[in-house]
Amino acid sequence: MLDGCCPWPKELVDQYVSQGFWENYTLGDILDRTAWYFPKREALIGISPVNGETRDTYSELRSKVDHLALHLLRLGFKPNDRVILQLPNIPEFVYIYFALHRIGAIPVLCLPPHRLSEVGYIAQETDAIGYVIPSEFRGFDYLELAKEVQEKAPKLEKILVAGTDAPEGTIALAELLEDPLEDKYDEKYLKSFRPDPMNVAVFQLSGGTTGLQKVIPHTHNDYICCCKFSALMVGHNPYSAFLASAPIAHNFSLSAPGLHGTVYFGGKTVLALDASPETVMSLVEAEKITYLNGVPTMIINWLNYLEEAHLDLSALKVLAGGGFKVNAELGRRVKATFGFPVQQNFGMGEGFHACTRLDDPEERILGTQGQPLTPGDIVKVVDDDGVEVPRGEMGELWAKGPTVVRGYYNSEERNKEAFDPDGFYKTGDMVRQDSEGYLTLEGRNKDMINRGGEKISAEEIENLILGHPSVLNTAVVAMPDPLFGEKSCAYVILNTGKGLPFEDLKTFLLEKKIAKFKLPERLEVVEEFPLTSMAKVSKKELRADIAGKLDKENRDK
């Protein structure tokens, strides 16, 4: 196990292997196995910024991955090197992602909206030596971002570019995919770099409740376990077709079951460059998509679009909602439109997942987030003292199992807070568990805002707002939103004689180079904050205050 990671106890490793949860495969192995069984079956479809529409069979995909992996070795990449991967939904993401696994390097998964604040911090936290970017995406210059990140993280030596513009000093992925190799770089040489399945396969990023993201290390074994059981829950088989509409670096699109689960069972993955209804629904029709997932905001937009559009979506068998709970009204709309119920998904980067089964009764699907993903999962619902509450009562969800990590990377102090001595991860999610083990998500007890599936740390934004010269104090809280579930509202107390227009605050925050989805979407200027009995800011009262104001505004319309 990589230094800085919490190792799995040997007795648990032996248990999960003997019970079949872990197969001692690597992510590269599952691609190899499927390419051997189904070499001519379509594996990957997407739009490359260099080559346009790309359609790879499993044989072609494996060949590109291996060729790229050998070039990475030639360039000096080594096992356990950390490489930040910040690409949109393009085929190059899949090529480089599996190529890094081939040589035992570790992809660090960032999202396209992340900016210097997030990427620079993660580069330093992980000691990354490589950074993979598009040259440009949606009008943003990632080449300039890469220069800024390198200034913050001098160890970041190699910039790999998936695009038509790879300036001097960077490495063009397109050229690596085309360039021949010296004789020493062959399949036998590549196989010598196969990682141990208990090594770290990928670094995912936590939404974080205490500042910026925490780094989540998943092994090959636990990550494959997640994708395998997730794929079984949606009925994946070699004829399945998955459309990745959310960013492919998201756990939902990557491994729950996502790309991994589709490759595991030999289906095809289609990459959507955006989640607009026009793009997504046209691909569902054209590619005969059988499985589609998205956060509720995306699903609402798709359903609204389908009220006017007339498409043949008869191949679609499963529509899964995640990120935050799908309410009963939306669930009924899904069934009325597609003829089958939505699948509820509830999970987190740390590895725990729950979902409804396809044959669950409708009241379970509409009213709960399902049962834990694997038979090896153990959950507890506890009170503030860590004592289990009776079934049906609300408490915080604690979980452990074959998909749940043992701790964050290089975070000894945070691990003491987030994990108990028995290995239970304290999720911060408030749930109820019924007599049959179904979980209903009620909210969070941590200081985090869930904006349509994107997690925003209130503390991170508060620390930035406090840097504004007009601000004396601030508290950022979640406010209800019918489309995104939650948005953030910034309460501020101003310095005497100062003013703060909302647009000025947003401009100030954007200058800190944070992702735009983290911006507050409402500003409330107050004279003082309500306090708890411990003299802390009562965010519970602030959340109630903004919810009341929104309710009144809606009634007055």
N, C-alpha and C positions, 0 to 999 in steps of 0.2 A: 504494500500500500504506500502511496506517495506520502512523503513527510508532510505533516500539517493536516492530514486526514485522520479521522477516527476509524481504527480498524474494526472489522466485524469479528466478534468472538468466534473462536474455532468451532465451538459446539453449535452455534447458529448456522455457520457455513455448512457443517456436516448435515445438520437437520434439514436445511432448505434444499440441499442437493439430493439427499436421500428421499425427500418428499416430492421431488420433481419440480419444485418452484424454480430452481436454478439448474441450468443445463450445462454449465461450464463452456458455453459458446461465447465468442466475441461478436460485436456488431458486424465486423468484417466477415465472420464465419457465416452469419445468416444470409448475407449477400452471396457468398460463395455457394452455399447449399442451394439457394433458389436458382441461381444462374446455372447450376449443374442440372437441376430437374427441369427447368423451363427456359432454356437458352433463347428461344425465338419468341417468347411471349413479351408483349410490351410491358416495360417497367416504369418508364418515366417520360412524361410529356410536359413541355414548358416552353417559355419564350426566352431564348438566350439574348443578351444585349449585343452579342457578336454575331451569332449565327441565325438569329430569328427562331422560328418554330423548330423545336427539337423533339424527336421521337426515338427513344432508345429502347431496344430490347434488353433483356437481362444480360445477355452475352455482351452487347455493346456497352452497357453501363459498367459491368465489371471490368471490361478492357480499359475504359477511360479512367476508372478509379485506380486500377493497378498502375497504369502508365503515369498518372499524376503522382501517385505515392512514390514511385521510384524516382521521379524528378525531385520530390521533396527531400528524399534521402541525399540525392546528388547535391542539393543546395545546402545541405548541412543540418536539416531538421532531424531531431533525435527523439527517441522514446521519452515520454513525460514532458516534452516541450509544450508550453501552453501557447495556443494560437487563437486569438480573438476572431470570431467569425461573425461578421455583420453584413449579411447579404439579404436582399429581398427574395421573394419566391421565384428563383431562377434555377435552371439545371445546374449551374456552377456550384450552388450551395451543396447539392447532393454529391457532386463529384469530390469536392474538397473535403466535405464532412467525412465521407467514407474513406477517402485517401488518408486522412489524419489517423483514423482508427487503424488502418492497415499497418502503420509504422509505430503505433503505440503513443502517438502524440495526443494531446487533449484539446479538443475544441472548447472554447469559452464562448458561450452563445449570447450575443447581444442582439437587440432588435434594431431595425432600421431607424426608428425615431430617436434612439439614444444619441446624445451629443457629448461634447467634451466633458461635462461634469460627470456623466456616467461612465463613458468609455475610458477616460483618463484614470479615474479611480480604479476601475476593474483591471486595467493594464498594470497599475502599480500593485494592487492586491494579489494578483496571480503571477507576477513576474513574467508576463507574456513576452515572447520573443518574436512573434509574428502577428500580423493583422491583415485580415482578408476583407476587402471592401469592393463595392461597385465604384466606378469612377464618378458616377452621378446617378441619383435616383430621386424622382419627383422634385427636380429643381435644386437639390441640395448637393454641394460639392464635398464629397467624401475624401478626395485627395487633400484638400485643405484641412479637413478634420484630422486626417492621419498625421500631418505635420504638427498640428497642435498637440496631439496625443503623444507623439514622440518627444516633444519638449518636456512633458510631464513624466514620461516613462522612458528613460534613456536605453533600457534593455530591449526596447521594441525595435529590433534591427531590420526586420524583413516585412515589406509591405507588398501584398499580392493583390492584384487588381483584376476584377471580373468586369471588363468593359472595353470599349473601343479606344480609350485614352489611358495608356499606362506610361507615364513620363519616365525619364531617366531616373534611376535610383529605385524604381519599383519593378515588380515582376508580373508579367502578363500571364494570367492563367491560360488564355487562348493559345499563346505560344508554347507553353509547357505541354498542352494537350496534343500539339502537332509535332513538336521537336522529337527526333529520334534519340535513342539512348545508347550509351556505350555498352559493350557486351557484358560487363560485370553486373549491370543492373538488369537482372532477369527475375523470373518468378521464384526460383529457388532462393535467391538473395532476399527477395521481399518477404518470403515466408519466415525467414529467420528473425524477423522483427515482430511476429505475432505476439500481442500482449497477453498477459495472464488475465483470465476472465474476472479475477478479483481486483485487478488494477482499475484505477479511475478511467472511465470511458469519456466522460463529459463533465464540464462545469456548467450547471444551470445557475441562474441568478434568482435569488429570492426577492420578493417585493420589498422586504425590509421594513421594520417598524422603528428602528433606531438609527435614522440617518440613511445612508446609501445602502445598496444591495449587499446581501451576504452571498457567499459563493457556496453552491451546493454540489458536492462531488458524488456523482453516481458511478457505480461500477458497471461493467458489462453485464454481469449477472443480474443485478437488481433492475437495471434499465430494460433488459430483454424480458424479464419476468413481467414488468408492467405492460409492455407492448403486447406480449403474447396473451395475457388474460384480458386486456382491453379488447383485442381483436376477436377473441372468442365471444365476448359479450355483444359484439355487433354482427356476429355471423360471418366473419371474413373467410374467404376461400380463394383459390387461384383465379377465380373469375370476378373477384371484387374490384371495384374502381373507386379510389378515394380522391376527393378534391380538397387540396390544401388551400383554403381561402384566407384563414388567419395566417400571420407570419409563421413560416416553417420552423423558426427557432423556438416558438412557443411549445411547451410540453404537449398541449392538446393536439397540435399539428405534427409534432415530431414523434411522440412515443405513447400516446394514449388514445387510440392505437397509432394514429398518424402514419408517417412514412415508415417507421420501424415495423409496425404491425402489418402493414400492407406488404412490405418486402418479406416478412417472416412467412406469410401464407402465399406469396407468389402473385399478388394482384398488381394493378397498375396505379401509380400515383400521378395525378395531374396537378400542376402548380398554377394557381391563379395569381396574377400580378397585383390584383386589387380585389377587395371584397364587395365591390359595387354589385347591385342586383343584376345589372345588364351583363357584366362579366361572368359572375358566378352562375346564373341560371342558363346562360347560353352554353357554358361549358358542361353543366349537368346534362343538358339535352344532347350536345354534340358528342360527348365522350361516354355517354350512357353511365353516368356516375351512380354507384350503388350506395355509397356512404358519404355523408356530408356533415360537417360539424361547424359550430360557430357560437359566439356569445349571443345572448338574447337580443341585443341591439341589432346585430347582423340579421338574425332570423326575422325580426319585425320588418326590416327593410326588404328582405326577400319576399315575405308574404304580401306586403303592400304592392310590390312590383307585380307579383303574379295575379293580382286582382285585375290588372289591365292586359298583361301579356298572356299569350296562348301558346304554351310550349308542351312538348312531349317529354314529361319527366317520369315516365312509367318505369324506368330502370331503377329509380331511387327507392331503396328499401329502408334506410335508416337515416334519420336526422337527429343528431345529438346536440344538446345545448349544454354549455359549461361556462366557466368564468364567474357567474353567479347564478342563483336559482332561477329556473324558468317557472314563472307563475302559472296558475291553473288556466287563466284566460288565454295566455299565449299557447299553452299546451293544447287547448281545445282548437285553436285556430290552425295549428299544425295538422291535427288529425282531420279537420274539415277540408284542408287543402290537399293533403297528400294521401289521406286514407289510412294512415297509421299514426300511432302516438309518438311524441317526442321521446328521446331517451335523455333522462336527466344524468348529468355528470357533475361530480364535485371532487376536486382534487387540488393538489398544490405541488410546487416544484420540489419540495422535500420528499415527495414520493407517495404519500397516502392518496388513494383514490376510492371513491364509491360511485356506484351507478345503479340505475334501475335496469332490470332485465327486460328483454323484448317481450316476454310473455307475462310480465307482472300485471296484476289487476290495474285498471285505469286509475282507481283512487290512489294507489301507491305511486304511479307515475306522475300524476298531477300534484300530489301532496307531499312527496318526499324526494330526497336526493339519492335514494336507493340504499343498497347494502355495500359493505367493503368489497373491494375488487377480488381478493383472493381468499381461499379458506385459511391461509396462514396469517391473515391480518388479525391483530388483537386491538380492540378499542376500549377506552374507558371514557365515561362522561363524568366529570368531577366538578366539585364546588371550588370556591376560592382557596380552600385549604388542601386541595388535592385529594379530597375524599369522594369516592364514587357516590353519585346521587341515584335514587330509585329510577327505574325505567319510566319514561314519560316526562321526567322533570328536566328542565334546561340546565346545562352545564357546559364547561369547556371540553372539547374533544381532545383526548390524548390517544396517540396511535403508534403502533410499531408493527413490523412485518417484513416480508421479503422484498418489498419495493421501497421501504422507508429508510432514508439514510440515517447514519449513526451520529452525525454532527456536521457542522459547517467547516469549511476549509480555513485553517489558521485562525480559529476563533474560540480559544479555550474558554474565555470568560463568557462569551455569548452562548456557548454550548451548555455551560452550567445552568443558564437561565432557560434555555429552550428545550433541553432534554433532561429527563429524570435519570437517576442512577440505574434504573432497569431498562433504559433505552427507549422509553416512550417519548415521542415528539409532542410537545405541547403546542397544538396547532393555533391556538388563539381564536378558533371558531366556536361559537356558541351553538349547540345543537340539542335536539331531543332524540332519544333512541327508543323506538317502541318495542313491544314484546317479541317481535320477530326480527329485530336487529336493524330495521330500516331507520335511516338518519334523516332528520329534517333540519335544515340549516336555518338558524334564527338571527344570525348576525355575527359580529366580531367583538371580542373584548380588548383587542389591540388597537393601537392608534394608527389605523390604516384605512385608506379610502379605496374602494373598489369601483373604478370607473369603467364599466363595460368590460370587466375582466382584466384591465390594467391596474396594478396595485400601486398606490401612491403613498409614500411615507409622509405623514403629516409633519413629523419632526424635521425631515429634510427641508421641506418648503418653509417651515417656520424659521429655521436657522438662516435661510436666505433672505426672508422678508425682514428679519431683525437687522440686516445690514443696510436697510434703507434709512437715510438720515432723518426721515420724518416719523419713523416708527419707534415708539417706546416699548410696546409689547404686542405679541400676536398669538393667536390660537387658530389653527386650521382644523376644520371639522368636515365630516361628510354631511351633505344635504341630499334629500331624496330627489330622484329624477326618474320620470316615467320611462325614458328610453335607455339610459345608461345604468339605471339602478341607483348609483350614487355619483355626485360630483362634489368638488371641494369648494368650501366657502371659507374665506379668510376674515376672521374677526381681528381688528387692530385697535390699539390705543395709540393715539398720536402724541408726539411731543408738543408741548405748549406752543401755540401759535402756528403750527404746521398744518398743511393740507395734503391730501393724497388722492388724486383722481385715479380711478380704477385702471385706466389705460396706462397711466404712468407706472403703476405697480407692475403690470404685465410686461411692459417694456423693460423695466428694471430686472425682472426675473429672467427674461429671455436673454439679456446681456450676460447672465451667469451661465449661459449655454446648457440649459436643461432641456429635456424632451418637452415638447409643447403640451402633451396630454397631462403633464403635471401642473400646469398653470391653474390657479384658483379661477373659478367661473362666477364668483360673486364676492363682493367686498362689503363688509359691515363695519363701520366705524362706531366704536362705543367708548363711553367714559370709563368703564371698569368691567372686569370679568366677574361672573359668579364664581364663588369659591366653595370647595368641599370643606368638610369638618377638619381636614388636615391642611387647610389653607392652600390647596392646589386648585388650579383652574378647573372648574367643573365643565368638562366638555359634554357631559350628558345634558346639562342644562342648555348649553349652546346649540347642540343638535336639536333639542326640542324647540328652541327659540326659532331657528331658521326653518324648521319643518312647519311650525305654526305660521310664520310669515308667508311661506310659499302657499300653504293651504288657503290663507285669507286672500292672497293675490289671485289665486285661481277662482275662488268663489266670487270675487269682485269683478271678474272679467265679463 
